[in-house]
Amino acid sequence: MNDKFTPKPSPSGIVYGDVAFWLALGGSVIAVIGMFLYFTGNQFFNAESLFNGLCRGQRANQIWHNASPARDVLSGHWYLKHLGTSDGISMLGIGIACLAGVFGAWGSFATMISKKDNPTIFIVFVLIISLLLTASALGWISIH
């Protein structure tokens, strides 16, 4: 006989894990596809300048200046205007993968609300975490 207790994960934990896993995996696949498309020649950045700067150990802003047609460090969601390029596709994939935790947290919060079997303090904590992650993803709060 097996008298050992096997703990079951909470439904909100399962929702978080599933959402975060599949979005991170999907975003990673899109980023890898963009990376392979980079070698087809449809690039936003000048490939030779980019690789030379990386190999020489240049700072990121110098690499951007030399390799980017904008000649400046672009911020925000610059890649959305360049989804026809391999760089834009790769950055879209990275963005999707980074949002995995945000959507996972909101899914966890919704599951906690619907199941009604969690202490209120846990629901409040997940709501605060979800709001902080969302505000960070939107660029409203930053660590620098």
C-alpha positions, 0 to 999 in steps of 0.5 A: 500500500502507498500511504504517501500524500501526493500534493496537487498543484493549485488550479491557479498555479497550473493556469499560470504555468500553462499560459507562461510556458506556451507563450514563452515557447511560441515567442521563442519559436518566432524569435528563432524563425526571425534569426534564421530569416536574418541570413536571407538578407531582409534585415533592418540592421546592417549585418556586417556592422552588427557582427563586427561591433559584437566581435569588437566588444563595442557598447550597445549604443555604438553598435546601434549607431553603426548598424541601424538605419536610424543611426540612433538607439530606438526604444519602445516597440520599434519593431512593430513598424518593421515586421517585414524584416527579420529583426522585427520578427525576432523582436516580436518573438522576444516581446511575446516571450516576455509577456508570458509572465504578465498573461500568466499572472492575469490567468492565475488571478482570474482562476483564483477569483473563479475558484473562490477557494483561496484566502483573500490575501493571496488574491490581493497579492496576485492582483498587485503582481499582475498590475505591476507586471502590466505597468512594467510591460507598458513602460509605465514603471522602470528600474532605470 
